[in-house]
Amino acid sequence: MGRTTVLLLLLTLLTPGAAIRVPPAMKALSSLRWSTSFTSRGTVAKKYSIHYIEQKVNHFGFDADKTFKQRYLIADEYWKKNGGSILFYTGNEGDITWFCNNTGFMWDVAAQLKAMLVFAEHRYYGESLPFGNKSFTDSRHLDFLTSEQALADFAVLIKHLKKTIPGAKNQPVIAIGGSYGGMLAAWFRMKYPHIVVGALAASAPIWHFGNLVPCGVFMEIVTKDFKRSGPNCSETIRSSWDAINRFARTGAGLRWLSESLGLCTALTNTQDVQNLKAWISETWINLAMVDYPYESDFLQPLPAWPIKVVCQYLKNPSVSDAQLLQNIFQALNVYYNYSGQANCLNISETTTSSLGTQGWSYQACTEMVMPFCTNGINDMFEPHSWNLREFSEDCFKQWGVRPRPAWIITMYGGKNISSHTNIIFSNGELDPWSGGGVTKDITDTLVAITIPEGAHHLDLRARNAFDPTTVLLARSLEVRHMKQWIRDFYANQRKKH
Amino acid sequence: MGRTTVLLLLLTLLTPGAAIRVPPAMKALSSLRWSTSFTSRGTVAKKYSIHYIEQKVNHFGFDADKTFKQRYLIADEYWKKNGGSILFYTGNEGDITWFCNNTGFMWDVAAQLKAMLVFAEHRYYGESLPFGNKSFTDSRHLDFLTSEQALADFAVLIKHLKKTIPGAKNQPVIAIGGSYGGMLAAWFRMKYPHIVVGALAASAPIWHFGNLVPCGVFMEIVTKDFKRSGPNCSETIRSSWDAINRFARTGAGLRWLSESLGLCTALTNTQDVQNLKAWISETWINLAMVDYPYESDFLQPLPAWPIKVVCQYLKNPSVSDAQLLQNIFQALNVYYNYSGQANCLNISETTTSSLGTQGWSYQACTEMVMPFCTNGINDMFEPHSWNLREFSEDCFKQWGVRPRPAWIITMYGGKNISSHTNIIFSNGELDPWSGGGVTKDITDTLVAITIPEGAHHLDLRARNAFDPTTVLLARSLEVRHMKQWIRDFYANQRKKH
């Protein structure tokens, strides 16, 4: 899987009719799997054991009693049976070993929380495929890919762990997740407060649904990131679209574009040009998500503060079209060719992984309906309105299902969540997803932590010498809350006996 | 529907192997529909309007986009757009017009709460059949009969009402239900606290699952009701089973039993005798549930405090078998022939309604797995242990599904529910279901109200001149809590603006 879908998503990313068929951020979210990633280079291998639990394919029906194997990982090096805790990673759209190896925060705090680490794979991702290689063949096989089923898996798994691991029974469990996994962590606490004492929901855009936030907020933050990273940077990008359009009018122009941008495959028609612009937009989005303060080996190897590096090439929006696009090419190369290994740029890819995006594409077409739009004024992109009807048609064509945009709000409460307790919502201000996140305290126990210099869930990453003070502060606050939940749990337990 | 299923349930109610295949209380719960019932005699017709909402058959999957019409009723005579509220009846296993006409409490408090009354029919009951007359044909059609789907229906309906009824949008909604409907009310508040500000869960045995309470508690309370209602009453019933067994040994004995008990159909074999005992047991159970302080026209027309009347015939356990069973016959006649109209007793029926029990039988075989047992010592019944395996086999034979006894506890928290707020659990101490209910305060806002002289959700019934003081007190406490929730809601709303 992987390649063809990425291509497919790219092909439908931006449409000529000024409508975003598959919105950029949907693709962006499908890339979130990458956002805590390192390659093995520079990453200390984590010690964990691999397990499987037999889960019902359908927790909410009894006709088909079919089961599947859900994978989960356990790391208990620092776990203490006496007074310990369980940190439970609510796996999101990707391979769980990858999340396990790359959510350094949990490993960094394991000792002080005497914590067992559990990483649960989300159904339909990694090895946890309810119907094996048929899982994505049609809407019938995909019918059990929902957040509700995933949360039920987590609940059943935790009950199983408490029953089978001696010493685990009377310990507090804390849900931790980032991005979609952060949403799952928050929702898990909301729906199963008897199973987890609290949740750390990092960079969880739980309000990026319906009209809870303006549809333009995501791309505005992307733009702001570029604006603050260099003089005229966002203006230069804003100018680039028309420059591309002007070149695209003639065959000679298309040839020039293909050559000057070093594309692997020459542009030949209007659709190719749409794809080019979509691919470039996605590159800026990805850079905004991963604008980390230190060198990281990510979608591609990247320098520290990569947008700053990119912006060094984008200082002047008023040069000739040719010059401007050559500068854009230089900027793209920061992302795609920091290592100097690439011979040409392939606009069908923005990531190098073989991890598929099928699962998330389906989820975005059903429950996870996030409206995105641009106006070219508050953001640096070409204007595109959010068109639910068109989106629904595309979903129906691709998956045979139609989105239910109101459902997530009905299910999880939208902005009306104040009756819940013990959830930390952390957001980096650089992260475009923070626009759909909870960035202000709701109550004493539903708290927001913002990290001014943080990109997408920087706080969940392993500690690093170049971490800004703000993320160190965020992490220490998070630990303080978690310790409080653990203390409360044990205090309540003592009260009962 | 109806008749054959009742027969079927009776046939499997008690088995020779001292095991309860389909436990008495499952049948008992399937009779709960009756427990707030009056016939039209003596009941003032309620004014309501009938509505239908298009609901997804499957809220938790996107493959089949099929919908069905859910019925609901609205009574808004006392509703005030300014400062009013919405009382939402979470319909349980029966026709909603019947619940509407017989939940007098809601009508009695509508004016003081300026409340709109909404009665939502539970899917697969009444007219709200997802697949019309095919709804019960097989496990595939029944696959969407779960409490989770029902709660989702309620949530979608309330969102719809708030959107479409001018003035409803910014009003607090309170969930109210009795018995299984009471469980739904409580669970609704737990899972959708953003939609209802609180819940009144009357006679809701939310702990009658797994081993949260001893499996014998239900029948012990039935027994207690008979014990307190007359000297030697429960002892006489306890003696009756062996008396029946002794008669059942010979053909002549069977003939004598059939005649002396005035049965419509003569007993001919062992299975018939099992059915007879099951039917008699069920009669005592039903009496315990409806032991109301005033005359009521219920399963059958009944006198006030019917168990007391029954016990007048059951004062002496030490008489001859023949005399004892003739006394039992007199006692049964109080229940089945108070009106004096019956020519014979039909052991395939304990109720006179045509309301079916198919839906509940399926639910009991899937999610609503309530263990029941008797030992003949703490209760007045023949000993029967709870045998999950046998129960599962019977469910598989009848519905093609198997129960998941742990699921409800995983889903709704079992006894670990203290993080929720604003739920009143009311229970009558005479009600056998109180054994599985919440009868002690859990927190300041998760409160228990017990009614010493109350049978099954007496508090939800219309006020009556013969209401004991304890139920008046319970109702006034309930109203006080509801008013507080409404005040809190409006206070929070003002704070926001």
Interface residues (C-beta under 8 A of the other chain):
Chain A: K56 H59 F60 G61 F62 D63 A64 D65 S139 R140 L142 D143 F144 T146 E148 Q149 A152 A155 V156 K159 K191 Y192 P193 H194 I195 T366 E367 G400 V401 R402 R404 A406 W407 T410 M411 G413 G414 N416 I417 S418 S419 H420 T421 N492
Chain B: K56 H59 F60 G61 F62 D63 A64 D65 S139 R140 L142 D143 F144 T146 E148 Q149 A152 A155 V156 K159 K191 Y192 P193 H194 I195 T366 E367 G400 V401 R402 R404 A406 W407 T410 M411 G413 G414 N416 I417 S418 S419 H420 T421 N492
